[in-house]
Amino acid sequence: MARRALVVALIAAVAAVAAGCPGGEDRPLRIGVIVDCTGIYRSLEDAELSGAALPLLQRGADLRGRRAADGLTPARVAGRNVELVPGCTESFEFSTLTTEMRRLAEQEHVDAIVAAGGSADEIVMRDVAHRYPRVAFLPVAHGPREVTLRRPAPNLFRFTADNGQGVAGLADHAFNGLGWRRVAIVSANWDVGWSGRDAFTREFCALGGDVAEQLGVDSFDPAGGDVAHVPRDVDGIAVFATGFTGPAGFMRRLARRVGNPARQIVVGPGLVDDQPLLRDTAGALDGVVGSSNVEPARLRAYLRAFAQAFPGVPAGVAGGEQVSGYRDAVEALLRGFERADGKPARLQQALADLRIELLGGPVHLDANRQAVVTTSLVRIGGGSEPALAPLRRIPAVDQSIGGVLDRGDSPSDRAADCRSGRRPPPWSG
């Protein structure tokens, strides 16, 4: 009897240990968070980690030091501990990103990976996701539409708009709100610019407008010669660029040339959602309407919470997609974990079914696990700290931009096709 009791005791002890180990019922949910720690965005390392840490701090975690890079105690979600496992990469260094994702999946045994702060990195993330089906992959940035339209990975969940979705409704404002019929488009020669150009062109042409000129720019000319290439015999100019291509001087010169920028210029989210870039335009875009991936009131609430938790991070950095995107991705993961009743095995299905309010507004995923989003039209205020006034909300924007883009459309340096005769999007006036 004593021997039998000893065996029973040993079995119970082993079961108790197993319950606290990976694979046991009480093991923590482990989230791999890969941030920039070298290369052109290395200064964002702590800010990106801070964005990922914020949802956990709001659920009871504590910082171990003054910065997110010092680590944090686990949060308690759905009866389980949740912990972050950091990783290090360099934007657009695909081999480094691949190595880190493999390390987190194979050695750290994470349940999810949040990464890809550079949009091109999302293609790599999709391809790696196919190799690790038990791990959920969540991209951070607004990226290429191909990530979820070509060879989509069933375990990749993108809760951010692709680079074209954030432009929805801007062409309708130009056509019906400003009365434009002929437009020139200036776009950065990069996926962000091409996607914005394509979405705007298809929506504008479906409404009956004409695109007179499409100008692609590798980088904007500090000497100012680039404005001379923009035609004058148009009703307005749409600009799709990011701070990386240096468009601030171009926007100031263009605003002076047109004379009434509020009536003759519209801009995409690459400009609107970059507060440091807007400041660099020195108020030249006062009154201009642009499209945005975030809702102004939600952004302000997020920035207040971020500043309280991490007062050393400037608001202009915290509000950028490379930081706020980490917040949204981890927030979605935690909501999914709650929906899964704390069971990692049910996490992926919970994410696929999730409906959530993020910084842009209501989000749910389509059959390819791509975000269907709400975008904003905002009016840019003047001054050294330009404010964004909400103008209109565009709900339920999918990757087809209300039906004007085809599944096989792929942004490139080729001019967008202005197709008339298509049914305008449902939000058109």
N, C-alpha and C positions, 0 to 999 in steps of 0.2 A: 504493500500500500504506500509506503514511504517513497519507493521508486516511482510509482505511478504519479504521486503528488508532485514529485520533482519534475517529471516530464511535462505535466500540465502547467507548472509554474514557468518552465522554460519556454513553452509554446506561447504563453501569455506575454512573456517578456519580449520575445521576438516580434510578436504582433504589435506590441506597443512601440518598439523601435521602428518597425516598418511604417507605422502610421505617421511618423515624423520625418520620414525619408522621402526622396523623390519617388513618385509612383504611389505613395500612400495617400489616404483620403485627406489628411490634414496638411499636406505639403503646401508651401506658399505658391501663389501665382507669380511666376518670374517673367518680367518684361525686360527684354534686351533693348537698350536705347543707344543707338549709334549716332554720335555727334562729331562735328568738325573739331579736330584738335591740332591739325596742321594744314598748311596750304593757305589759300587766299581768305578763307573764312575761319581761320584758327582762333581769331579773337572772339568768336561766338560760342566757344565751347561751353563756358559756364552758363551763358544765357540760354542756350539750347537745352542743357540739362535742367535749368530752372523751369523752362516751359513744361518739360516732361514731369517735373517734380510737383508742380503746383496742384494738380488734381489729387495727389496723394496727401499733400499737406492739408488740403481741405477735407480730408477724410481721416485725420488724426495722426499722420506721420509727423516727425520732428526732424529738423536739420541736425546733423551731427556737428556741424561747425557753422561758420558764417555764410558759406556759399553752398550751392547745390553740389558742386564738385567735391565737397567734403563728405558727401553721402547723406543718407537720411534713414531713420528708423522705418520699419515696415508699417504700412497702413493696414487697417482691418476692413475688408470688404466682403460682404456676404459670408461672414463667419470665418474667413481665411485671411492670412497675412498676404500682402502683396508687396513685392520688392522690385527695385530697379537694378538691372545689371548693365553697367556702362560699357560702351564700345567706342572705338576711336577710328576715324576715317578722314579722308580728304575729298572734298567735293570733286567729282568728275575723275577721280582715280579709281576706276572700276575694279581693278584687281584688289586694291586695299579694302574696298567695301565688300567684295565677295569673300575675302578671307575673314573679315570680322563677322559677317553673317554666318559663315560656316562654323566659326569658333563658338558663337553663341548657341547655335543649334546643336552642335555635336558635343561640345565640352561643358557648356554651362546649362544645357538642357532647359532653355527658356521655353515658355509657352507662346510668346509673341515677340516680334521684333518691330520696333519703330525706327525708321531710318529714311534716307533718301531726301535730304534737304535741298539737293540740286535736282532739277526736274529730269535731266537725262539719266540720273542714277536710278530712276524708277524702272527703266527698262531692265537694268541689271537685277534689281530687286525682284521683278516678276520672274525672270529666268531662274534665279536661285530658289524662289518659292516653290517651283515645280519639284525641286529635289527634296523638300522637307515638308511633306503634306500635313504633319501633325502640328506644325508651327504656324500661327497666324502672322501675316506680314501686313503692316500698315504704313504706306508712304506718308510723308509729312507735307511735301510741297504740292502746289498745283503743277501738274506735269503733262506729258504728251498723252493724247487720247488713245494712242496705240496700246498703252499699258493694260487697259481693260477691254480693248476691242480686238486685239490680235493675240491669239494664244493665251487668253486670260487664265491665270492660276486660280483654282477654286479656293485657295487659302490666302489670297491677297484681297484685302478689303480697303478700298480707297474712299475715305470720308471727305475728301477734298474735291473740289471741282477740277476738271481738266483745264488746260490753258484757254480753251475756247468758251467754256460755259460761263465764265465770269463776264463775258461781253454781252450776254443776252439782254435785249431790250434797248441797247444803246442806239442801234440803227433805227429802231422805231421812234425813239426820241428825236433823232436827227431828221427823219422823214416827216413825221406827223407833228412833232413839237416845234422844230425849227424851220420846217418847210423846205429842207434841202431836196434837190432832185439830182444834182451832179456833185460828186464828192471826189476828193483826192485822199489816198490813204498812205501814210508814212508808217513803216513798221521796221523793227529791228530784225536783222537777218539771224533769227534764232527761233526756236519753237514757240516761245512766248509771243513774239511778234507775228509770226506766220499764222498761229492759231487764232489770235485776235483778229487779224486781217480777214481770214477766211470766214469766221463766224459773222463779222460785221458785213462783209460783202454779200454773203448769201441772204442774210436777213434784209439788207437794204434793197437788194435787187428783187427779192420776192415781193417787196412792197411797191415796186415799180420804179425804183431809182436806178441811176447809172453811175458806175465807177469810172471816172475819166482817167485816173492815173494811180498806179501802185508803185511806190518807191520803197525799195529795200535798202537799209542802212546797216553797214557792219559796225561802225562807231560814228557818233556824231562829230562834226567838224568844229573844234574849238575856235577856229578863225571865222566861222559863220558862213562859209560858202554854201552850206547845205540848204539853207532856206531858199536860195535862188532857184533850186531845182523844183520847188513846189509850184504847181501851176496856179495862176491867178483867176482863170476863167471858170471857177467852180463855186458852188454855194458854201462849201465848208471843207474842213480838213479833219480827218480822224487819225489819231496817233496812237500806236501800240508799241511801247518800248519799256525798258526797265532801267534802273539806275546803273546797271552794269555797262550799258552802252553810252552813258554820259549825255542824256538828252536835255538837261536843264537849260543850258545856254541856247540850244535850238528852240526850246519852248518860249523863252523870253524874246528871242528875235522874231519868231513866228507871230507871237501875240502883238508885237509892235507893228508888224507888217500888215496884219489883217485889220487892225484898228479896233475891232469889236470882238474880242475873243469869245465872249459869252454866247455870241450868235454864230460864230464861224469856226469854232474848234470844239471837238469832243475828244476824250481820252479814255484809254482802257485801264484795267486794274493794276497793270504794272507801274503806272504813274500814281494813280489814286491811292493805292494801298502802301505806298512808300513815303512815310512822313518826312524823312530827311530829304528825299528828292523833291517833294513839294515845297519844302522850305527853300531849297536851292533855286526854285523858279522865281523867288523874290516877289511873290504876289502877282505875277504876270497872268495867272490863270484864274483870277478873281471872277466868279460867276460862271466859269466853265463847268459843264456837266460831264461826269465820267461814270463809268461802271465800276463796281467794287465787289469783292468776294466777302466782305464783312459788313455787318449792320452797325452803323455808328454807335448806337446806344449800347449794344452788346460789347463792342470793342472798348468803350469807355469803362464799363463795369469790369471787364477783364483786366484792363490796365490798372485800375484802382487796386484790385486784388493782388496783382503781380507786384506793384510798387510796395504794398504792405509786406509781402513776403520777401521780396528781394529789392530793397531800396537802392542798391548800388547799380542796378541795370537801367540804362536810360530808356525812357518810354518809346523813343523812336526805334530802339533795338527790340524791345519787348513786343511791339506791335507788328514787326515784320513777320512774314510767313515762315521764315526759318526758325522762329521761336514760338509764335502762336500756333504754328502747325503741330509742334510737339505737344502742346497743351491739348489741342483738339483730338489728336490721335490717342493719347493716353486716357483722356476723358471718355472717348468712345469705348476703349478697351474695358475700363472699369464699369461703365454702364452695361456692357455686354456680359461681363463677369457676374454682375448683380442679376441680370436676366437669366443667366445660366445657373443661378442658385449656388454659386461658388464652386461649380464643378468644371475643371479645366476641359474635360472631354466634351462638354456641351458649349464651350466658348464660341467656336466658329459658327455654329448654327445660330447662336444668339446674336452674333455680330451681323450675320446676313439678314436677320429679321428686325434688326434694331431701327427704331425711329427716335431721333435725338435732336435736341436744339444745340447747335454749336455756334461759333462766333458769327457765321453768316446767316444763321436762322435754322429752320427745319431742314433736316437731312434724312433721307433713307436711301437704301442701296437698290440698284436694279438687278436683273438676273445675272449680270457679269460682276456684281459686287462693286459697282461704280456709283458714286454719290449722285443722287438727284437732288439738286440744291435750290435755294432761294438766293438770287443775286439782288444787288441794290443799285439804283441810280442815285447819285449824290451830286450836290452842287458845291464846288470848291470855294471857300471863302478866301479873302485876301489877307494880307498881313504876314508877319514873320512866322507865325504859327497858324497856318491855314486850317480852319475848321471844315468839317464835312457836314453839310445839312442834308438830311434824307429827303429824297424827292419822290421815289417810287420803289416798290418791291416787285420783283419778277419771280413768281413761284414756280415750282416743279420744272426746273430747267434740266433736261437730260442732255446726253451727249449729242443728240441730233439737233440741238438748239431749236426745239419746237418743230422739227421735221425738215429743216432747210439743209442740214448736212447729212450725207449718206454714210453708212457704216464704213465703206472703203475709202472715204476721203482721208488723205494724209497730208498734213501741212508740210510745205517745202518752200524752196526759194522760187518756185514757179508761181506766176501770178494766179490769184484766185479767179475762178470762173464765175462771172456775173450772169446767173441764170434767172431769166424772167419766166413768169408763168407758174412758178411754184406757189403753193398755198402759204400765205404768211403765217408766222407763229401765232399761237392762240392769244398771246398777250398784246398783239398789235392793235393800235387804236383805229 
